Amino acid sequence: MDNLLHIGKVISSYYSQLNVKEVTEEDFSLWIESLQDPMKKHFKEKGLEGCRGVLNFQRFILETEDKGLEEYLKNELTEEDYNYWRDHSK
């Protein structure tokens, strides 16, 4: 159970990187275009402000800056914790 808490903290630190980046309407439009209907329609209606907290959107933004979650976790977790995350997250 301790590894779950640690993994959760590291994942939280990954997403906190977004706080230093100003997300733009252009970022939002790129993300919207990457979605399939009906998700595209749903999130487009919510708009940028309504989607700032959506993890899929946050991850998309970070990955466009070459800050992928998987690579981040490889670098930040022990091999044991990374393997646990990998085996249970798919």
Biopython code that builds the backbone (N, CA, C, O; Angstrom):
import numpy as np
from Bio.PDB.StructureBuilder import StructureBuilder

atoms = [
    (1, "MET", "N", (0.815, -1.202, 0.000)),
    (1, "MET", "CA", (0.000, 0.000, 0.000)),
    (1, "MET", "C", (0.857, 1.264, 0.000)),
    (1, "MET", "O", (0.460, 2.291, -0.551)),
    (2, "ASP", "N", (2.046, 1.182, 0.626)),
    (2, "ASP", "CA", (2.929, 2.343, 0.636)),
    (2, "ASP", "C", (3.336, 2.751, -0.772)),
    (2, "ASP", "O", (3.470, 3.936, -1.077)),
    (3, "ASN", "N", (3.534, 1.730, -1.639)),
    (3, "ASN", "CA", (3.930, 2.092, -3.001)),
    (3, "ASN", "C", (2.805, 2.824, -3.722)),
    (3, "ASN", "O", (3.079, 3.676, -4.567)),
    (4, "LEU", "N", (1.555, 2.517, -3.415)),
    (4, "LEU", "CA", (0.438, 3.244, -4.033)),
    (4, "LEU", "C", (0.437, 4.711, -3.624)),
    (4, "LEU", "O", (0.198, 5.584, -4.458)),
    (5, "LEU", "N", (0.698, 4.990, -2.363)),
    (5, "LEU", "CA", (0.762, 6.379, -1.900)),
    (5, "LEU", "C", (1.905, 7.122, -2.579)),
    (5, "LEU", "O", (1.754, 8.265, -3.012)),
    (6, "HIS", "N", (3.042, 6.455, -2.663)),
    (6, "HIS", "CA", (4.200, 7.079, -3.304)),
    (6, "HIS", "C", (3.926, 7.332, -4.792)),
    (6, "HIS", "O", (4.219, 8.415, -5.300)),
    (7, "ILE", "N", (3.374, 6.353, -5.477)),
    (7, "ILE", "CA", (3.041, 6.511, -6.901)),
    (7, "ILE", "C", (2.063, 7.664, -7.068)),
    (7, "ILE", "O", (2.221, 8.487, -7.970)),
    (8, "GLY", "N", (1.059, 7.730, -6.210)),
    (8, "GLY", "CA", (0.081, 8.819, -6.277)),
    (8, "GLY", "C", (0.721, 10.181, -6.110)),
    (8, "GLY", "O", (0.360, 11.125, -6.814)),
    (9, "LYS", "N", (1.666, 10.299, -5.188)),
    (9, "LYS", "CA", (2.361, 11.575, -4.976)),
    (9, "LYS", "C", (3.187, 11.963, -6.195)),
    (9, "LYS", "O", (3.229, 13.133, -6.576)),
    (10, "VAL", "N", (3.838, 10.989, -6.798)),
    (10, "VAL", "CA", (4.664, 11.277, -7.977)),
    (10, "VAL", "C", (3.776, 11.681, -9.152)),
    (10, "VAL", "O", (4.115, 12.601, -9.897)),
    (11, "ILE", "N", (2.652, 11.005, -9.320)),
    (11, "ILE", "CA", (1.721, 11.374, -10.392)),
    (11, "ILE", "C", (1.184, 12.788, -10.150)),
    (11, "ILE", "O", (1.052, 13.569, -11.093)),
    (12, "SER", "N", (0.882, 13.112, -8.924)),
    (12, "SER", "CA", (0.419, 14.458, -8.582)),
    (12, "SER", "C", (1.481, 15.503, -8.928)),
    (12, "SER", "O", (1.161, 16.577, -9.437)),
    (13, "SER", "N", (2.740, 15.182, -8.648)),
    (13, "SER", "CA", (3.814, 16.126, -8.981)),
    (13, "SER", "C", (3.955, 16.290, -10.491)),
    (13, "SER", "O", (4.310, 17.367, -10.969)),
    (14, "TYR", "N", (3.677, 15.222, -11.245)),
    (14, "TYR", "CA", (3.693, 15.309, -12.712)),
    (14, "TYR", "C", (2.669, 16.340, -13.185)),
    (14, "TYR", "O", (2.992, 17.228, -13.973)),
    (15, "TYR", "N", (1.443, 16.216, -12.702)),
    (15, "TYR", "CA", (0.393, 17.133, -13.136)),
    (15, "TYR", "C", (0.593, 18.546, -12.603)),
    (15, "TYR", "O", (0.087, 19.499, -13.196)),
    (16, "SER", "N", (1.312, 18.704, -11.508)),
    (16, "SER", "CA", (1.539, 20.044, -10.969)),
    (16, "SER", "C", (2.463, 20.865, -11.869)),
    (16, "SER", "O", (2.523, 22.087, -11.735)),
    (17, "GLN", "N", (3.179, 20.215, -12.779)),
    (17, "GLN", "CA", (4.013, 20.943, -13.737)),
    (17, "GLN", "C", (3.173, 21.883, -14.593)),
    (17, "GLN", "O", (3.663, 22.901, -15.081)),
    (18, "LEU", "N", (1.909, 21.531, -14.768)),
    (18, "LEU", "CA", (1.024, 22.331, -15.603)),
    (18, "LEU", "C", (0.760, 23.698, -14.987)),
    (18, "LEU", "O", (0.436, 24.644, -15.704)),
    (19, "ASN", "N", (0.892, 23.814, -13.674)),
    (19, "ASN", "CA", (0.627, 25.086, -13.007)),
    (19, "ASN", "C", (1.553, 26.199, -13.476)),
    (19, "ASN", "O", (1.196, 27.374, -13.396)),
    (20, "VAL", "N", (2.731, 25.847, -13.961)),
    (20, "VAL", "CA", (3.678, 26.875, -14.393)),
    (20, "VAL", "C", (3.487, 27.250, -15.858)),
    (20, "VAL", "O", (4.114, 28.199, -16.329)),
    (21, "LYS", "N", (2.651, 26.541, -16.579)),
    (21, "LYS", "CA", (2.416, 26.828, -17.992)),
    (21, "LYS", "C", (1.051, 27.481, -18.160)),
    (21, "LYS", "O", (0.054, 27.022, -17.602)),
    (22, "GLU", "N", (1.023, 28.534, -18.922)),
    (22, "GLU", "CA", (-0.237, 29.175, -19.249)),
    (22, "GLU", "C", (-0.871, 28.416, -20.413)),
    (22, "GLU", "O", (-0.336, 28.404, -21.522)),
    (23, "VAL", "N", (-2.005, 27.789, -20.154)),
    (23, "VAL", "CA", (-2.711, 27.033, -21.181)),
    (23, "VAL", "C", (-3.516, 28.015, -22.031)),
    (23, "VAL", "O", (-4.219, 28.878, -21.505)),
    (24, "THR", "N", (-3.403, 27.871, -23.350)),
    (24, "THR", "CA", (-4.028, 28.828, -24.257)),
    (24, "THR", "C", (-5.225, 28.214, -24.985)),
    (24, "THR", "O", (-5.452, 27.006, -24.935)),
    (25, "GLU", "N", (-5.970, 29.068, -25.651)),
    (25, "GLU", "CA", (-7.078, 28.602, -26.497)),
    (25, "GLU", "C", (-6.546, 27.713, -27.615)),
    (25, "GLU", "O", (-7.213, 26.765, -28.029)),
    (26, "GLU", "N", (-5.354, 28.016, -28.098)),
    (26, "GLU", "CA", (-4.741, 27.180, -29.144)),
    (26, "GLU", "C", (-4.475, 25.767, -28.613)),
    (26, "GLU", "O", (-4.733, 24.785, -29.309)),
    (27, "ASP", "N", (-3.963, 25.662, -27.385)),
    (27, "ASP", "CA", (-3.758, 24.351, -26.751)),
    (27, "ASP", "C", (-5.084, 23.602, -26.668)),
    (27, "ASP", "O", (-5.163, 22.415, -26.985)),
    (28, "PHE", "N", (-6.115, 24.310, -26.238)),
    (28, "PHE", "CA", (-7.437, 23.715, -26.093)),
    (28, "PHE", "C", (-7.952, 23.220, -27.443)),
    (28, "PHE", "O", (-8.480, 22.111, -27.539)),
    (29, "SER", "N", (-7.801, 24.034, -28.476)),
    (29, "SER", "CA", (-8.263, 23.652, -29.820)),
    (29, "SER", "C", (-7.541, 22.413, -30.328)),
    (29, "SER", "O", (-8.162, 21.531, -30.921)),
    (30, "LEU", "N", (-6.237, 22.340, -30.100)),
    (30, "LEU", "CA", (-5.473, 21.156, -30.523)),
    (30, "LEU", "C", (-5.986, 19.908, -29.826)),
    (30, "LEU", "O", (-6.129, 18.856, -30.450)),
    (31, "TRP", "N", (-6.264, 20.024, -28.532)),
    (31, "TRP", "CA", (-6.779, 18.883, -27.773)),
    (31, "TRP", "C", (-8.149, 18.485, -28.283)),
    (31, "TRP", "O", (-8.409, 17.301, -28.494)),
    (32, "ILE", "N", (-9.026, 19.450, -28.483)),
    (32, "ILE", "CA", (-10.379, 19.174, -28.963)),
    (32, "ILE", "C", (-10.313, 18.418, -30.289)),
    (32, "ILE", "O", (-11.051, 17.455, -30.491)),
    (33, "GLU", "N", (-9.441, 18.846, -31.181)),
    (33, "GLU", "CA", (-9.319, 18.199, -32.493)),
    (33, "GLU", "C", (-8.804, 16.770, -32.382)),
    (33, "GLU", "O", (-9.028, 15.963, -33.284)),
    (34, "SER", "N", (-8.120, 16.447, -31.293)),
    (34, "SER", "CA", (-7.594, 15.090, -31.130)),
    (34, "SER", "C", (-8.648, 14.120, -30.593)),
    (34, "SER", "O", (-8.424, 12.910, -30.580)),
    (35, "LEU", "N", (-9.780, 14.636, -30.157)),
    (35, "LEU", "CA", (-10.827, 13.800, -29.555)),
    (35, "LEU", "C", (-11.794, 13.258, -30.598)),
    (35, "LEU", "O", (-11.926, 13.798, -31.696)),
    (36, "GLN", "N", (-12.459, 12.181, -30.223)),
    (36, "GLN", "CA", (-13.508, 11.594, -31.052)),
    (36, "GLN", "C", (-14.866, 12.093, -30.547)),
    (36, "GLN", "O", (-15.025, 12.419, -29.370)),
    (37, "ASP", "N", (-15.838, 12.143, -31.460)),
    (37, "ASP", "CA", (-17.208, 12.427, -31.022)),
    (37, "ASP", "C", (-17.687, 11.232, -30.226)),
    (37, "ASP", "O", (-17.299, 10.118, -30.578)),
    (38, "PRO", "N", (-18.483, 11.359, -29.200)),
    (38, "PRO", "CA", (-19.145, 12.560, -28.681)),
    (38, "PRO", "C", (-18.309, 13.334, -27.668)),
    (38, "PRO", "O", (-18.742, 14.385, -27.197)),
    (39, "MET", "N", (-17.102, 12.832, -27.318)),
    (39, "MET", "CA", (-16.260, 13.555, -26.358)),
    (39, "MET", "C", (-15.903, 14.942, -26.877)),
    (39, "MET", "O", (-15.904, 15.912, -26.119)),
    (40, "LYS", "N", (-15.601, 15.035, -28.160)),
    (40, "LYS", "CA", (-15.228, 16.313, -28.749)),
    (40, "LYS", "C", (-16.326, 17.351, -28.517)),
    (40, "LYS", "O", (-16.054, 18.466, -28.071)),
    (41, "LYS", "N", (-17.546, 16.980, -28.818)),
    (41, "LYS", "CA", (-18.680, 17.893, -28.661)),
    (41, "LYS", "C", (-18.865, 18.277, -27.197)),
    (41, "LYS", "O", (-19.062, 19.448, -26.874)),
    (42, "HIS", "N", (-18.801, 17.286, -26.318)),
    (42, "HIS", "CA", (-19.006, 17.526, -24.884)),
    (42, "HIS", "C", (-17.992, 18.527, -24.335)),
    (42, "HIS", "O", (-18.369, 19.501, -23.684)),
    (43, "PHE", "N", (-16.711, 18.289, -24.594)),
    (43, "PHE", "CA", (-15.684, 19.158, -24.031)),
    (43, "PHE", "C", (-15.614, 20.505, -24.741)),
    (43, "PHE", "O", (-15.256, 21.506, -24.120)),
    (44, "LYS", "N", (-15.941, 20.548, -26.000)),
    (44, "LYS", "CA", (-15.976, 21.829, -26.707)),
    (44, "LYS", "C", (-17.030, 22.735, -26.082)),
    (44, "LYS", "O", (-16.820, 23.940, -25.939)),
    (45, "GLU", "N", (-18.167, 22.145, -25.713)),
    (45, "GLU", "CA", (-19.235, 22.922, -25.064)),
    (45, "GLU", "C", (-18.798, 23.432, -23.695)),
    (45, "GLU", "O", (-19.215, 24.515, -23.282)),
    (46, "LYS", "N", (-17.970, 22.676, -22.988)),
    (46, "LYS", "CA", (-17.486, 23.104, -21.670)),
    (46, "LYS", "C", (-16.488, 24.250, -21.785)),
    (46, "LYS", "O", (-16.378, 25.072, -20.876)),
    (47, "GLY", "N", (-15.767, 24.305, -22.892)),
    (47, "GLY", "CA", (-14.787, 25.367, -23.106)),
    (47, "GLY", "C", (-13.507, 25.174, -22.310)),
    (47, "GLY", "O", (-13.393, 24.271, -21.481)),
    (48, "LEU", "N", (-12.555, 26.042, -22.583)),
    (48, "LEU", "CA", (-11.241, 25.961, -21.946)),
    (48, "LEU", "C", (-11.355, 26.011, -20.429)),
    (48, "LEU", "O", (-10.783, 25.165, -19.741)),
    (49, "GLU", "N", (-12.076, 26.978, -19.903)),
    (49, "GLU", "CA", (-12.168, 27.123, -18.447)),
    (49, "GLU", "C", (-12.806, 25.899, -17.799)),
    (49, "GLU", "O", (-12.402, 25.497, -16.707)),
    (50, "GLY", "N", (-13.778, 25.313, -18.447)),
    (50, "GLY", "CA", (-14.450, 24.144, -17.908)),
    (50, "GLY", "C", (-13.639, 22.865, -18.018)),
    (50, "GLY", "O", (-13.991, 21.851, -17.415)),
    (51, "CYS", "N", (-12.559, 22.906, -18.782)),
    (51, "CYS", "CA", (-11.759, 21.698, -19.006)),
    (51, "CYS", "C", (-10.377, 21.747, -18.354)),
    (51, "CYS", "O", (-9.621, 20.780, -18.442)),
    (52, "ARG", "N", (-10.048, 22.833, -17.720)),
    (52, "ARG", "CA", (-8.710, 22.951, -17.118)),
    (52, "ARG", "C", (-8.401, 21.807, -16.154)),
    (52, "ARG", "O", (-7.249, 21.386, -16.054)),
    (53, "GLY", "N", (-9.401, 21.299, -15.447)),
    (53, "GLY", "CA", (-9.186, 20.239, -14.476)),
    (53, "GLY", "C", (-9.299, 18.834, -15.032)),
    (53, "GLY", "O", (-9.145, 17.868, -14.285)),
    (54, "VAL", "N", (-9.564, 18.690, -16.329)),
    (54, "VAL", "CA", (-9.714, 17.367, -16.950)),
    (54, "VAL", "C", (-8.319, 16.754, -17.147)),
    (54, "VAL", "O", (-7.483, 17.299, -17.867)),
    (55, "LEU", "N", (-8.090, 15.609, -16.490)),
    (55, "LEU", "CA", (-6.759, 14.997, -16.545)),
    (55, "LEU", "C", (-6.314, 14.674, -17.967)),
    (55, "LEU", "O", (-5.136, 14.823, -18.293)),
    (56, "ASN", "N", (-7.224, 14.241, -18.804)),
    (56, "ASN", "CA", (-6.872, 13.934, -20.190)),
    (56, "ASN", "C", (-6.334, 15.181, -20.891)),
    (56, "ASN", "O", (-5.376, 15.093, -21.658)),
    (57, "PHE", "N", (-6.934, 16.326, -20.638)),
    (57, "PHE", "CA", (-6.485, 17.597, -21.224)),
    (57, "PHE", "C", (-5.116, 17.975, -20.650)),
    (57, "PHE", "O", (-4.213, 18.353, -21.395)),
    (58, "GLN", "N", (-4.967, 17.873, -19.351)),
    (58, "GLN", "CA", (-3.698, 18.217, -18.725)),
    (58, "GLN", "C", (-2.567, 17.341, -19.253)),
    (58, "GLN", "O", (-1.478, 17.830, -19.553)),
    (59, "ARG", "N", (-2.834, 16.055, -19.361)),
    (59, "ARG", "CA", (-1.808, 15.135, -19.856)),
    (59, "ARG", "C", (-1.464, 15.453, -21.313)),
    (59, "ARG", "O", (-0.295, 15.412, -21.697)),
    (60, "PHE", "N", (-2.471, 15.769, -22.119)),
    (60, "PHE", "CA", (-2.239, 16.144, -23.512)),
    (60, "PHE", "C", (-1.280, 17.333, -23.588)),
    (60, "PHE", "O", (-0.327, 17.319, -24.367)),
    (61, "ILE", "N", (-1.534, 18.352, -22.784)),
    (61, "ILE", "CA", (-0.691, 19.551, -22.796)),
    (61, "ILE", "C", (0.735, 19.208, -22.401)),
    (61, "ILE", "O", (1.681, 19.630, -23.067)),
    (62, "LEU", "N", (0.899, 18.457, -21.339)),
    (62, "LEU", "CA", (2.248, 18.096, -20.898)),
    (62, "LEU", "C", (2.965, 17.249, -21.940)),
    (62, "LEU", "O", (4.165, 17.414, -22.158)),
    (63, "GLU", "N", (2.236, 16.346, -22.581)),
    (63, "GLU", "CA", (2.875, 15.487, -23.579)),
    (63, "GLU", "C", (3.244, 16.246, -24.841)),
    (63, "GLU", "O", (4.178, 15.847, -25.536)),
    (64, "THR", "N", (2.546, 17.322, -25.161)),
    (64, "THR", "CA", (2.945, 18.132, -26.317)),
    (64, "THR", "C", (4.249, 18.856, -26.050)),
    (64, "THR", "O", (4.903, 19.336, -26.975)),
    (65, "GLU", "N", (4.628, 18.935, -24.774)),
    (65, "GLU", "CA", (5.900, 19.556, -24.398)),
    (65, "GLU", "C", (6.954, 18.507, -24.071)),
    (65, "GLU", "O", (7.930, 18.789, -23.377)),
    (66, "ASP", "N", (6.744, 17.284, -24.582)),
    (66, "ASP", "CA", (7.673, 16.176, -24.345)),
    (66, "ASP", "C", (7.829, 15.842, -22.871)),
    (66, "ASP", "O", (8.915, 15.487, -22.413)),
    (67, "LYS", "N", (6.729, 15.960, -22.133)),
    (67, "LYS", "CA", (6.734, 15.607, -20.716)),
    (67, "LYS", "C", (5.712, 14.503, -20.496)),
    (67, "LYS", "O", (4.708, 14.697, -19.812)),
    (68, "GLY", "N", (5.979, 13.348, -21.082)),
    (68, "GLY", "CA", (5.050, 12.234, -20.978)),
    (68, "GLY", "C", (5.027, 11.633, -19.582)),
    (68, "GLY", "O", (6.052, 11.559, -18.905)),
    (69, "LEU", "N", (3.846, 11.206, -19.165)),
    (69, "LEU", "CA", (3.682, 10.629, -17.831)),
    (69, "LEU", "C", (4.544, 9.385, -17.648)),
    (69, "LEU", "O", (5.217, 9.240, -16.628)),
    (70, "GLU", "N", (4.526, 8.499, -18.622)),
    (70, "GLU", "CA", (5.274, 7.252, -18.475)),
    (70, "GLU", "C", (6.765, 7.504, -18.298)),
    (70, "GLU", "O", (7.400, 6.903, -17.431)),
    (71, "GLU", "N", (7.319, 8.377, -19.103)),
    (71, "GLU", "CA", (8.745, 8.695, -18.989)),
    (71, "GLU", "C", (9.047, 9.364, -17.649)),
    (71, "GLU", "O", (10.064, 9.076, -17.018)),
    (72, "TYR", "N", (8.161, 10.253, -17.225)),
    (72, "TYR", "CA", (8.325, 10.927, -15.939)),
    (72, "TYR", "C", (8.365, 9.895, -14.803)),
    (72, "TYR", "O", (9.222, 9.958, -13.922)),
    (73, "LEU", "N", (7.426, 8.950, -14.842)),
    (73, "LEU", "CA", (7.376, 7.934, -13.792)),
    (73, "LEU", "C", (8.600, 7.032, -13.817)),
    (73, "LEU", "O", (9.092, 6.629, -12.763)),
    (74, "LYS", "N", (9.098, 6.710, -15.008)),
    (74, "LYS", "CA", (10.325, 5.905, -15.112)),
    (74, "LYS", "C", (11.480, 6.589, -14.394)),
    (74, "LYS", "O", (12.289, 5.939, -13.733)),
    (75, "ASN", "N", (11.543, 7.904, -14.534)),
    (75, "ASN", "CA", (12.644, 8.664, -13.937)),
    (75, "ASN", "C", (12.468, 8.912, -12.444)),
    (75, "ASN", "O", (13.454, 9.041, -11.718)),
    (76, "GLU", "N", (11.235, 8.979, -11.982)),
    (76, "GLU", "CA", (10.967, 9.386, -10.602)),
    (76, "GLU", "C", (10.680, 8.233, -9.636)),
    (76, "GLU", "O", (10.864, 8.386, -8.429)),
    (77, "LEU", "N", (10.237, 7.096, -10.143)),
    (77, "LEU", "CA", (9.877, 5.974, -9.282)),
    (77, "LEU", "C", (11.001, 4.948, -9.213)),
    (77, "LEU", "O", (11.868, 4.900, -10.085)),
    (78, "THR", "N", (10.974, 4.136, -8.176)),
    (78, "THR", "CA", (11.874, 2.988, -8.143)),
    (78, "THR", "C", (11.421, 2.030, -9.248)),
    (78, "THR", "O", (10.290, 2.117, -9.727)),
    (79, "GLU", "N", (12.284, 1.142, -9.638)),
    (79, "GLU", "CA", (11.926, 0.167, -10.666)),
    (79, "GLU", "C", (10.719, -0.669, -10.221)),
    (79, "GLU", "O", (9.826, -0.959, -11.017)),
    (80, "GLU", "N", (10.707, -1.045, -8.953)),
    (80, "GLU", "CA", (9.592, -1.834, -8.416)),
    (80, "GLU", "C", (8.268, -1.067, -8.501)),
    (80, "GLU", "O", (7.255, -1.616, -8.934)),
    (81, "ASP", "N", (8.281, 0.201, -8.086)),
    (81, "ASP", "CA", (7.053, 0.998, -8.133)),
    (81, "ASP", "C", (6.613, 1.271, -9.569)),
    (81, "ASP", "O", (5.422, 1.240, -9.877)),
    (82, "TYR", "N", (7.579, 1.537, -10.442)),
    (82, "TYR", "CA", (7.232, 1.775, -11.845)),
    (82, "TYR", "C", (6.585, 0.527, -12.450)),
    (82, "TYR", "O", (5.566, 0.630, -13.132)),
    (83, "ASN", "N", (7.159, -0.631, -12.209)),
    (83, "ASN", "CA", (6.601, -1.872, -12.748)),
    (83, "ASN", "C", (5.200, -2.127, -12.193)),
    (83, "ASN", "O", (4.320, -2.596, -12.914)),
    (84, "TYR", "N", (4.998, -1.822, -10.930)),
    (84, "TYR", "CA", (3.679, -1.980, -10.325)),
    (84, "TYR", "C", (2.670, -1.070, -11.036)),
    (84, "TYR", "O", (1.587, -1.512, -11.419)),
    (85, "TRP", "N", (3.039, 0.206, -11.207)),
    (85, "TRP", "CA", (2.163, 1.159, -11.909)),
    (85, "TRP", "C", (1.855, 0.679, -13.321)),
    (85, "TRP", "O", (0.698, 0.656, -13.739)),
    (86, "ARG", "N", (2.899, 0.297, -14.051)),
    (86, "ARG", "CA", (2.746, -0.143, -15.437)),
    (86, "ARG", "C", (1.813, -1.358, -15.534)),
    (86, "ARG", "O", (0.953, -1.419, -16.412)),
    (87, "ASP", "N", (1.989, -2.299, -14.642)),
    (87, "ASP", "CA", (1.209, -3.531, -14.691)),
    (87, "ASP", "C", (-0.251, -3.329, -14.288)),
    (87, "ASP", "O", (-1.112, -4.116, -14.682)),
    (88, "HIS", "N", (-0.537, -2.295, -13.515)),
    (88, "HIS", "CA", (-1.895, -2.082, -13.013)),
    (88, "HIS", "C", (-2.614, -0.886, -13.626)),
    (88, "HIS", "O", (-3.764, -0.620, -13.275)),
    (89, "SER", "N", (-1.971, -0.167, -14.524)),
    (89, "SER", "CA", (-2.607, 1.039, -15.073)),
    (89, "SER", "C", (-3.198, 0.840, -16.462)),
    (89, "SER", "O", (-3.849, 1.746, -16.984)),
    (90, "LYS", "N", (-2.997, -0.276, -17.049)),
    (90, "LYS", "CA", (-3.497, -0.494, -18.424)),
    (90, "LYS", "C", (-4.796, -1.251, -18.418)),
    (90, "LYS", "O", (-5.358, -1.522, -19.480)),
]
sb = StructureBuilder()
sb.init_structure("model")
sb.init_model(0)
sb.init_chain("A")
sb.init_seg("    ")
for serial, (resi, resn, name, xyz) in enumerate(atoms, 1):
    if name == "N":
        sb.init_residue(resn, " ", resi, " ")
    sb.init_atom(name, np.array(xyz, "f"), 0.0, 1.0, " ", f" {name:<3s}", serial, name[0])
structure = sb.get_structure()
